[in-house]
Amino acid sequence: MTRSLPAVDVAIVGGGWTGSIIGKELAANGQKVVVLERGEPRWPSPDFQGPMVHDELKYTRRHALHQNAAQETYTFRNNTGQTALPMRRWTFAYPGTHMGGAGNHWSGAYYRFDEVEFQLRSHYTQKYGAKIFEEDITAQDWPVRYEELEPYYDRFDKLIGASGYAGNLNGQKQDGGNPFEPWRSQPYPNPPMKVPYAPALFGEAARKLGYHPYVQPSALCTRPYVNPEGLHMNACVYCGFCSNYGCEHFAKASPQVCILPVAMKLPNFEMRTRTHVLRVELDKDKKRATGVTYIDESGQEVFQPAELVFLCAFSINNIRLLLLSGIGKPYDPAKGEGVVGRNYTHQTTSGVGLFFDEKTPINPFMGAGAVAVTMDDFCSDNFDHGPHGFVGGAYIQIQVVSGTPIGNHPVPAGTPSWGAQWKQAVRRYYNHSIPITITGSALPTRGSYLDLDPTYKDAWGQPLLRITYDFPDNDIRMSQFVTEKGDEIGKAMRGVVKTEPAPRKRPYTAASYQSTHLTGGAAMGADPRTSVVNRYGQCWDVPNVFVTGASVFPQNSCYNPTGTVGALAYWLVDAIKRDYLKAPGPLVRV
């Protein structure tokens, strides 16, 4: 029997960045807020302290901070002619779990979306003609513009203590920064990160070829810092344990470091861990949410009544909750109708393996999750797309993430995968190899989408989320082009004796890692026929349900999503405090 609890004003599903920001803001505004987090409580101290946190086997191989695939996973196929099969271990992406979500294990690479990204369909059509979009591409404009989000980007910058050097300050280009970045109203709160040797060599070669390298912006603090919430952050020590790890130094931005300690002191804010939400409950007319049902740590089903519900889970898990709850019309690719699950994208990543002479030490263990030199010359619409016939682009960089011994054993192509020759090659190249990494945009297509799997279920008997996805020709052409540019830079770097370019090829595979930047499925838009939520993340069909995070992106940019996710969280919660709470109902009329 389901146990019912006293009602609250706000129920939030997920205790990551968006849930923490929205929960704190609404609790500070006087609403009674409960955040339902399926994972365990996790804090930098004691959970992420050394030497225990420096455990590659635990965190990168056994996925201690990632969703438990034995309880809940996804099924995958490339097209509707195939049978989707479950992912038994995480390789394609790392969905987060536990308090803080993916904000615990992210690398900290930190970007804003280019102004063009918010007007993608109209911009490319006006500049290059409609034919630049392939027939089955369903990309669309956002219903919000960069200039509207800029104050919220700035607010998130300050919350996380972002590190970098402004390249465009109020329209004035700044020497030393990224000349292609969108304008920003304020400098970064902290100076950029130090540059290791391999990224410095990359920057030298890129500059020699006429490109515009810069130090990648980061959510890793570079000096002691106190954020606007009054919380302290420390300087990064470049220990190399960022990606897939929590930060022991309070230097990498996470909800636990930047906002939750303040939220949890508010008397009307509650973080309720070990609560696995099954669905949002609706009234008999299916037009209003009445609360959420979850399984508590004892295995009992619990109903939490609430006036407002926010879906702040990992991006594509929000889509599953919409589908399980019957909110919005599921997308049908055969008819091209429906919206929930539509416009799903991943990212189009590639790289160039670089192998150096033995006089060039790389020291891959002296790095951090976001320490890199990057160039944006071929990202967004920073170059002429007309001759190339594709939309989008990629940033190109060398990033020294980590030299952990289980995962980092680069060897040239043709090396045996085991045995004495493999060991010899690992010894030769461990300190003399690093990849150029290329992070590219991804366009949605009519045939790529999310729905509920008809066969496979999770530990609670509910259908798994099914992913149907493959690269469009557009993204394959883009990847070939930018990977050739990366190879050109690699060949120009001092000490390089061999390059191995690896552009993305079809079919997309869920058996190799690309990024954890999964977007779409609940696209925001101005038209309910092509979007799930309006410009404030409010569901068209159920106005007291809001969806957050990368779920609402209409397509994927080349840039990492977290900066935009944070800005959108502040954008929508301001609209709720300003307008919705005064007059509950649709914030946008159509």
QUIMOTA-V243377 format. One record per residue. PHI is phi as a letter, one per 40 degrees, with the letter a starting at -180 (999 if undefined). PSI is psi in whole degrees, -180 to 180 (999 if undefined). Layout:
phi->PHI psi->PSI
phi->PHI psi->PSI
//
This chain:
phi->999 psi->138
phi->c psi->131
phi->c psi->132
phi->b psi->137
phi->b psi->166
phi->c psi->146
phi->c psi->151
phi->b psi->168
phi->c psi->-40
phi->b psi->127
phi->b psi->127
phi->b psi->128
phi->c psi->108
phi->h psi->130
phi->b psi->38
phi->c psi->-151
phi->d psi->-53
phi->c psi->-42
phi->c psi->-38
phi->c psi->-44
phi->c psi->-51
phi->c psi->-42
phi->c psi->-46
phi->c psi->-45
phi->c psi->-43
phi->c psi->-36
phi->c psi->-41
phi->c psi->-23
phi->c psi->-6
phi->h psi->-5
phi->c psi->148
phi->c psi->119
phi->b psi->135
phi->b psi->129
phi->b psi->125
phi->b psi->109
phi->b psi->123
phi->c psi->-24
phi->c psi->-165
phi->c psi->159
phi->c psi->137
phi->b psi->130
phi->b psi->150
phi->d psi->-36
phi->b psi->120
phi->b psi->-5
phi->c psi->-31
phi->b psi->27
phi->c psi->148
phi->c psi->157
phi->c psi->-3
phi->c psi->-34
phi->c psi->-19
phi->c psi->55
phi->b psi->94
phi->c psi->-37
phi->c psi->-44
phi->c psi->-46
phi->c psi->-32
phi->b psi->-25
phi->b psi->-35
phi->b psi->2
phi->f psi->53
phi->c psi->-25
phi->b psi->12
phi->b psi->161
phi->d psi->140
phi->c psi->105
phi->c psi->-18
phi->c psi->-23
phi->c psi->-42
phi->a psi->121
phi->b psi->-166
phi->b psi->156
phi->b psi->157
phi->a psi->144
phi->a psi->161
phi->c psi->-29
phi->a psi->171
phi->c psi->-12
phi->c psi->-7
phi->b psi->162
phi->c psi->123
phi->c psi->141
phi->b psi->151
phi->c psi->147
phi->c psi->122
phi->c psi->-17
phi->a psi->157
phi->c psi->119
phi->b psi->-39
phi->c psi->-29
phi->a psi->170
phi->b psi->83
phi->c psi->132
phi->c psi->159
phi->a psi->175
phi->g psi->160
phi->d psi->131
phi->g psi->-20
phi->f psi->-143
phi->c psi->-13
phi->c psi->-13
phi->c psi->-47
phi->b psi->5
phi->c psi->163
phi->c psi->-31
phi->g psi->4
phi->c psi->132
phi->b psi->117
phi->b psi->159
phi->b psi->150
phi->c psi->143
phi->c psi->152
phi->d psi->-35
phi->c psi->-33
phi->c psi->-31
phi->c psi->-11
phi->b psi->38
phi->d psi->-51
phi->c psi->-49
phi->c psi->-38
phi->c psi->-52
phi->c psi->-36
phi->c psi->-46
phi->c psi->-36
phi->c psi->-38
phi->b psi->-10
phi->g psi->152
phi->c psi->-25
phi->c psi->-10
phi->c psi->-21
phi->c psi->127
phi->c psi->157
phi->d psi->-36
phi->c psi->8
phi->c psi->128
phi->b psi->22
phi->d psi->150
phi->a psi->163
phi->c psi->151
phi->c psi->157
phi->c psi->7
phi->b psi->150
phi->b psi->161
phi->d psi->-45
phi->c psi->-27
phi->c psi->-35
phi->c psi->-16
phi->d psi->-45
phi->c psi->-28
phi->c psi->-33
phi->d psi->-47
phi->c psi->-40
phi->c psi->-41
phi->c psi->-37
phi->d psi->-48
phi->c psi->-35
phi->c psi->-44
phi->c psi->-2
phi->g psi->42
phi->d psi->143
phi->b psi->132
phi->i psi->-175
phi->b psi->124
phi->c psi->131
phi->c psi->-15
phi->a psi->95
phi->b psi->107
phi->f psi->41
phi->g psi->-5
phi->c psi->119
phi->c psi->140
phi->b psi->127
phi->c psi->136
phi->g psi->-15
phi->c psi->-172
phi->c psi->112
phi->c psi->-14
phi->c psi->-7
phi->c psi->153
phi->c psi->157
phi->c psi->150
phi->b psi->147
phi->c psi->-23
phi->b psi->152
phi->c psi->167
phi->c psi->146
phi->c psi->-28
phi->b psi->155
phi->c psi->164
phi->c psi->167
phi->c psi->162
phi->c psi->155
phi->b psi->116
phi->c psi->176
phi->c psi->-48
phi->c psi->-47
phi->c psi->-34
phi->c psi->-41
phi->c psi->-39
phi->c psi->-48
phi->c psi->-40
phi->c psi->-47
phi->c psi->-42
phi->c psi->-42
phi->c psi->-38
phi->c psi->-31
phi->c psi->3
phi->g psi->10
phi->c psi->-175
phi->b psi->70
phi->c psi->154
phi->a psi->165
phi->c psi->126
phi->d psi->133
phi->c psi->151
phi->a psi->150
phi->c psi->22
phi->b psi->124
phi->c psi->143
phi->b psi->-1
phi->a psi->164
phi->d psi->138
phi->a psi->142
phi->b psi->122
phi->c psi->174
phi->c psi->-17
phi->c psi->-1
phi->g psi->15
phi->c psi->142
phi->c psi->140
phi->b psi->151
phi->b psi->170
phi->c psi->141
phi->c psi->141
phi->b psi->7
phi->f psi->47
phi->c psi->-17
phi->g psi->-1
phi->b psi->77
phi->b psi->-64
phi->c psi->119
phi->g psi->0
phi->b psi->153
phi->c psi->160
phi->c psi->124
phi->c psi->-15
phi->b psi->2
phi->f psi->33
phi->b psi->-34
phi->c psi->129
phi->c psi->134
phi->a psi->161
phi->d psi->-35
phi->c psi->-28
phi->c psi->-39
phi->b psi->-21
phi->a psi->-34
phi->c psi->-36
phi->d psi->-32
phi->c psi->-44
phi->d psi->-42
phi->c psi->-12
phi->c psi->-11
phi->c psi->132
phi->c psi->-21
phi->b psi->22
phi->b psi->130
phi->b psi->130
phi->b psi->110
phi->b psi->103
phi->c psi->170
phi->f psi->41
phi->b psi->107
phi->c psi->108
phi->c psi->131
phi->c psi->-40
phi->a psi->163
phi->c psi->132
phi->c psi->139
phi->b psi->158
phi->c psi->179
phi->c psi->-24
phi->c psi->-6
phi->g psi->27
phi->b psi->-3
phi->a psi->135
phi->c psi->140
phi->b psi->-10
phi->i psi->-162
phi->b psi->151
phi->b psi->134
phi->b psi->167
phi->b psi->125
phi->c psi->-179
phi->c psi->-17
phi->c psi->-4
phi->g psi->5
phi->c psi->144
phi->c psi->131
phi->b psi->138
phi->b psi->124
phi->b psi->103
phi->c psi->145
phi->a psi->150
phi->c psi->-31
phi->b psi->139
phi->b psi->132
phi->b psi->128
phi->c psi->105
phi->b psi->28
phi->c psi->-178
phi->d psi->145
phi->d psi->-59
phi->c psi->-14
phi->c psi->-27
phi->c psi->-38
phi->c psi->-42
phi->c psi->-42
phi->c psi->-39
phi->c psi->-45
phi->c psi->-43
phi->c psi->-27
phi->c psi->-9
phi->g psi->31
phi->c psi->119
phi->g psi->161
phi->c psi->123
phi->d psi->145
phi->c psi->137
phi->b psi->107
phi->c psi->-28
phi->c psi->-41
phi->c psi->-16
phi->g psi->26
phi->b psi->162
phi->g psi->168
phi->b psi->-32
phi->c psi->118
phi->h psi->-13
phi->c psi->153
phi->g psi->37
phi->c psi->136
phi->a psi->160
phi->b psi->-117
phi->a psi->157
phi->b psi->87
phi->c psi->153
phi->a psi->-170
phi->a psi->174
phi->b psi->115
phi->c psi->132
phi->b psi->132
phi->b psi->124
phi->b psi->164
phi->c psi->168
phi->c psi->-4
phi->c psi->-3
phi->b psi->96
phi->c psi->134
phi->c psi->-31
phi->f psi->62
phi->c psi->-16
phi->c psi->-9
phi->b psi->79
phi->a psi->-164
phi->a psi->168
phi->c psi->-23
phi->b psi->18
phi->c psi->113
phi->a psi->157
phi->b psi->131
phi->b psi->158
phi->b psi->142
phi->b psi->17
phi->d psi->-25
phi->b psi->28
phi->b psi->157
phi->f psi->-135
phi->b psi->45
phi->c psi->2
phi->a psi->169
phi->c psi->112
phi->c psi->-17
phi->d psi->-51
phi->c psi->-17
phi->c psi->-22
phi->g psi->32
phi->a psi->164
phi->b psi->142
phi->g psi->-172
phi->a psi->-161
phi->a psi->152
phi->c psi->149
phi->b psi->136
phi->a psi->166
phi->b psi->125
phi->b psi->124
phi->c psi->94
phi->c psi->-51
phi->a psi->148
phi->b psi->30
phi->d psi->137
phi->c psi->-26
phi->c psi->-45
phi->c psi->-22
phi->b psi->92
phi->a psi->70
phi->c psi->136
phi->a psi->152
phi->c psi->158
phi->d psi->143
phi->g psi->-11
phi->c psi->135
phi->d psi->150
phi->c psi->0
phi->a psi->170
phi->g psi->-174
phi->c psi->-41
phi->c psi->-37
phi->c psi->-45
phi->c psi->-40
phi->c psi->-42
phi->c psi->-38
phi->c psi->-43
phi->c psi->-41
phi->c psi->-40
phi->b psi->-7
phi->d psi->-45
phi->c psi->11
phi->b psi->34
phi->a psi->144
phi->a psi->147
phi->c psi->150
phi->c psi->125
phi->b psi->143
phi->b psi->118
phi->b psi->112
phi->b psi->162
phi->c psi->169
phi->a psi->128
phi->c psi->141
phi->c psi->151
phi->b psi->165
phi->c psi->-33
phi->c psi->1
phi->b psi->124
phi->a psi->176
phi->b psi->139
phi->a psi->-176
phi->c psi->134
phi->c psi->134
phi->c psi->-11
phi->b psi->-51
phi->c psi->142
phi->b psi->163
phi->c psi->-173
phi->c psi->-16
phi->b psi->11
phi->g psi->14
phi->c psi->148
phi->c psi->141
phi->c psi->161
phi->c psi->131
phi->b psi->130
phi->b psi->125
phi->b psi->115
phi->a psi->140
phi->a psi->161
phi->c psi->135
phi->c psi->161
phi->d psi->-36
phi->d psi->-48
phi->c psi->-30
phi->c psi->-44
phi->c psi->-42
phi->c psi->-46
phi->c psi->-41
phi->c psi->-44
phi->c psi->-52
phi->c psi->-30
phi->c psi->-36
phi->c psi->-38
phi->c psi->-41
phi->c psi->-40
phi->c psi->-38
phi->d psi->-43
phi->c psi->-43
phi->d psi->-43
phi->c psi->-24
phi->c psi->-4
phi->c psi->142
phi->c psi->135
phi->g psi->-10
phi->c psi->127
phi->b psi->-16
phi->a psi->138
phi->b psi->147
phi->b psi->89
phi->c psi->141
phi->b psi->77
phi->c psi->156
phi->c psi->136
phi->b psi->160
phi->c psi->147
phi->c psi->155
phi->d psi->139
phi->b psi->139
phi->c psi->5
phi->c psi->5
phi->b psi->145
phi->c psi->139
phi->b psi->-56
phi->a psi->174
phi->b psi->23
phi->c psi->70
phi->c psi->128
phi->b psi->162
phi->g psi->-173
phi->g psi->-26
phi->b psi->53
phi->d psi->140
phi->c psi->147
phi->a psi->-179
phi->c psi->-6
phi->b psi->118
phi->c psi->-17
phi->c psi->-18
phi->b psi->14
phi->a psi->155
phi->c psi->-35
phi->b psi->159
phi->c psi->-170
phi->c psi->-11
phi->b psi->13
phi->g psi->11
phi->c psi->130
phi->c psi->133
phi->c psi->-40
phi->c psi->-29
phi->b psi->90
phi->c psi->-13
phi->c psi->19
phi->b psi->129
phi->b psi->143
phi->b psi->139
phi->b psi->178
phi->g psi->-166
phi->c psi->-10
phi->d psi->-34
phi->c psi->0
phi->c psi->132
phi->c psi->-24
phi->a psi->176
phi->b psi->130
phi->c psi->169
phi->c psi->-20
phi->c psi->150
phi->c psi->145
phi->c psi->-16
phi->c psi->-38
phi->d psi->-43
phi->c psi->-35
phi->c psi->-46
phi->c psi->-42
phi->c psi->-43
phi->c psi->-35
phi->c psi->-46
phi->c psi->-37
phi->c psi->-49
phi->c psi->-35
phi->c psi->-29
phi->c psi->-41
phi->c psi->-36
phi->c psi->-46
phi->c psi->-39
phi->c psi->-41
phi->b psi->-50
phi->c psi->-46
phi->c psi->-26
phi->c psi->-33
phi->a psi->80
phi->d psi->136
phi->i psi->-174
phi->c psi->133
phi->c psi->-16
phi->b psi->129
phi->b psi->137
phi->b psi->999
//
